[in-house]
Structures are given as structure tokens and as C-alpha cells.
Amino acid sequence: MKILQVDFDYQGPMGTDMSEALKDLALSINKEPGLIWKIWTESASEQLGGGIYLFEDEKSAQNYLAMHSERLKNMGVKEVRGIIFDINLPLTEINSGPVI
């Protein structure tokens, strides 16, 4: 499994307004190959949007990052920051991380 962390400058709606505006996008993300889950992230004070994703494998994470970066750029986002991480399962288990 791999963790994908994505963030980008975002001046769109936050909170409940974001939930309503991006519901269809959230539903479509569930259909992405290899996706296990996504946590949506937002920071109104820093004007950032993004997410933390768990994928079955690195190829799925890489493919999603490439597709999502292009989609965001088509929506006017200039820079998408994405990093794929390995998971340290023994330490994650100690802290009850939801990846097992």
C-alpha cells in the first residue's frame, strides 16, 4: 500500500460549501483504480486544498496523481504538490492508523 499526499493553492469554497460543491467529484474519486480511501484536507487560513489517499500500490497512486494534477491544472491550479509515501506498518499499528 502507498500513501499519496496532495496539496495546492485553493481559493474556492471551504467547509460545508466545499462539501456541497465537490460532492460529485468525491463520488467519482471512489471509482479510481486502486483507491482504498481519501481524507479531504482544507486550510482556509493558508488557502490550501488537498487530500491524503491510501492506494493499493504505487502504480495506482502514480496514475492517480498524474490524472488529478492534469484535472486540477485544467481547473486553474498552477502548482500541484504530490508525494507518494511508503507506510511503516509497525509504527502505524501502534498509533491505530487505518491502513490494516
C-alpha positions in Angstrom: 0.0 0.0 0.0 1.0 3.6 -0.6 0.0 6.9 0.8 -0.4 9.9 -1.6 -0.3 13.4 -0.1 -1.5 16.2 -2.4 -1.9 19.9 -1.7 -2.3 23.0 -3.8 -3.3 26.7 -3.5 -7.1 26.9 -3.3 -9.3 29.9 -3.1 -12.6 28.1 -3.6 -15.3 27.2 -1.1 -14.4 25.6 2.2 -16.3 23.6 4.8 -20.0 22.9 4.1 -19.8 24.9 0.9 -16.9 22.8 -0.4 -18.8 19.6 0.6 -21.8 20.7 -1.5 -19.8 22.0 -4.5 -17.5 18.9 -4.8 -19.8 16.1 -3.9 -19.9 14.7 -7.5 -16.1 14.9 -7.6 -15.9 13.0 -4.4 -18.2 10.3 -5.7 -16.2 9.9 -8.9 -12.9 9.5 -6.9 -14.4 6.3 -5.3 -14.2 4.8 -8.8 -10.4 5.3 -9.2 -8.4 2.1 -9.7 -6.5 1.1 -6.6 -8.0 3.7 -4.3 -8.8 2.4 -0.8 -9.8 5.8 0.8 -9.3 9.5 0.7 -9.2 12.1 3.5 -10.1 15.6 2.2 -7.9 18.4 3.6 -8.5 22.2 3.6 -7.0 25.2 5.3 -8.9 28.4 4.9 -6.1 30.4 6.7 -3.4 29.1 4.3 -5.8 28.9 1.3 -4.9 25.3 0.6 -6.9 22.3 -0.6 -5.8 18.7 -0.9 -6.0 15.2 0.3 -4.4 12.2 1.9 -5.1 9.0 -0.1 -4.4 5.3 0.5 -3.8 3.3 -2.6 -3.3 -0.5 -3.1 0.0 0.0 -4.9 2.5 2.6 -6.2 1.3 2.4 -9.8 -2.2 3.2 -8.8 -1.0 6.2 -6.8 1.2 7.5 -9.6 -1.5 7.1 -12.2 -4.0 9.0 -10.0 -1.5 11.8 -9.2 -0.8 12.3 -12.9 -4.5 12.4 -13.8 -5.5 14.5 -10.8 -2.7 17.0 -11.4 -3.9 17.5 -15.0 -7.5 17.9 -13.9 -6.5 20.5 -11.3 -4.4 22.4 -13.8 -7.4 22.4 -16.2 -9.4 24.0 -13.3 -6.8 26.8 -13.0 -4.5 25.4 -10.3 -0.9 26.4 -11.2 1.1 24.0 -9.0 0.1 20.7 -7.6 2.4 19.2 -4.9 2.1 15.4 -4.6 4.3 12.9 -2.7 3.9 9.2 -2.6 5.0 7.6 0.7 5.7 4.1 2.0 3.9 3.1 5.2 5.8 2.0 8.3 3.2 -0.6 9.4 4.6 -1.5 12.8 4.6 2.2 14.0 1.3 2.9 12.3 -0.3 -0.1 14.2 0.9 1.4 17.5 -1.0 4.6 16.7 -4.1 2.8 15.3 -3.6 4.1 11.7 -6.5 2.9 9.5 -4.4 1.1 6.9 -4.5 -2.6 8.0 
